[in-house]
Amino acid sequence: MTLTNRDLVELTAWRRKLHQRPEISNEEAETAREVVAFLRDTNPDRVLTGMGGHGVAMVYDSGRPGPTLLFRSELDALPIHELSGVPHASLVPGKSHMCGHDGHTTILAALGRLFGRARPARGRVVLMFQPAEESGDGAAGVVGDPRFSEIAPEFAFSLHNLPGVPLGEVRLKAGTVNCASRGMRIRLGGKTAHSSMPETGISPMQAVSRLMPELPRLGQFTFADDGFRMVTVTHASMGEAVFGVAPGHAEIWACLRTRLDDNMSDLRAAAEALVTRIAGDHGLMHEITYHEIFVASVNAPEAVEPLRLALDQEGVRHSEEDLPMRASEDFGLFGRGAKSAMFFLGAGEAHPSLHNPDYDFPDDLIPIGARVFARVAANLLGDERANGHTVRGES
């Protein structure tokens, strides 16, 4: 099971096509159709569309008893205007693949080509092209889809490219690798007034000026232990953009972040109590809503072990450096019902950072990611006589 030079040329061209036509979270309809069309000639045994929105699941079934392995990638892009200057740059103003999901999707498409040529020896492989990772509701939508029970895996694997790590090297460890986070939207309501008579209104100005520094103080910035928690104010607005009106309403957006899911409820309670107290001090109504909710991504040791074995067999250098990360990832939800693990594939030490407008996925990572995933599948779903340590047909 190897990719040919022609495969790599075609996969690279397809990745760049996806890059030129980005669709942001919950808008990935055309990207999903592209995936189905590109892999049609691999003759998957089952194709499920519209999962969790625009998600696509492709099933390659051996027809023999065995575990189900799920490999997941993301379909969505970001609302960022691209400034990379590459020939295949985004053709959609204000939208671009600045996180490399086009590359991750191409790695799964490479797997689809391989399993189209040779099904696993036993069990089945599910390629899950997931929507809406950036908004935090894609994995929840997929797992909550009634059809997911029909393809529920024993093992789930994923990868993410990681600038700052040497090209092609891997970061992998058991335990927490990505933090839990959620967006907290605070609305404050008072009473507007003419700017010449502000005393006749109820302004949120003082409450906003207190909340903006006090919310971050709820954090504990020592990332080395499981008690880590962090609050980042990301947006604030107040009143109307006019000179003649004293404000009567305001909004503050903050991101709550913890290393463990269990600590999020305590941080949330502390933030809500702070908002309630300060709003009350200034005679304001308040409303709190939560958005972009991510659980912690926790790698199961039982899933990390076959990944480490595959990396060693493929000669890919790996370490536990740089993990866990503060950033969040909705892949963690797949670990609620399966033994799951994600690894991080180096995009180059000097490569532009994720979510930067000059980022572009390194195409050299396509065969590396595909080789590692294919080796994991061969080890776990190969001939049982191989005892899980030999790829079927190879030594």
Secondary structure, DSSP 8 states (H G I E B T S, - for coil): ----HHHHHHHHHHHHHHHHS--BTT--HHHHHHHHHHTGGG--SEEEEEETTTEEEEEEE-SSS--EEEEEEE--BBS-------TT--SSTT-B--S-HHHHHHHHHHHHHHHHHS--SSSEEEEEEE--TTTT-HHHHHHHSGGGGGS--SEEEEEEEETTS-TT-EE--SEEEE-EEEEEEEEEE-B-EETT-GGGSB-SHHHHHHHHHHTGGG-B--TTSTT-EEEEEEEEEES-S-SSEE--EEEEEEEEEESSHHHHHHHHHHHHHHHHHHHHHTT-EEEEEEEEEE--EEE-HHHHHHHHHHHHHTT--EE-TT-SBSS--GGGGGGGTSEEEEEEEE--TTS--TT-TT----TTHHHHHHHHHHHHHHHHHS-GGGTTSS-TT--
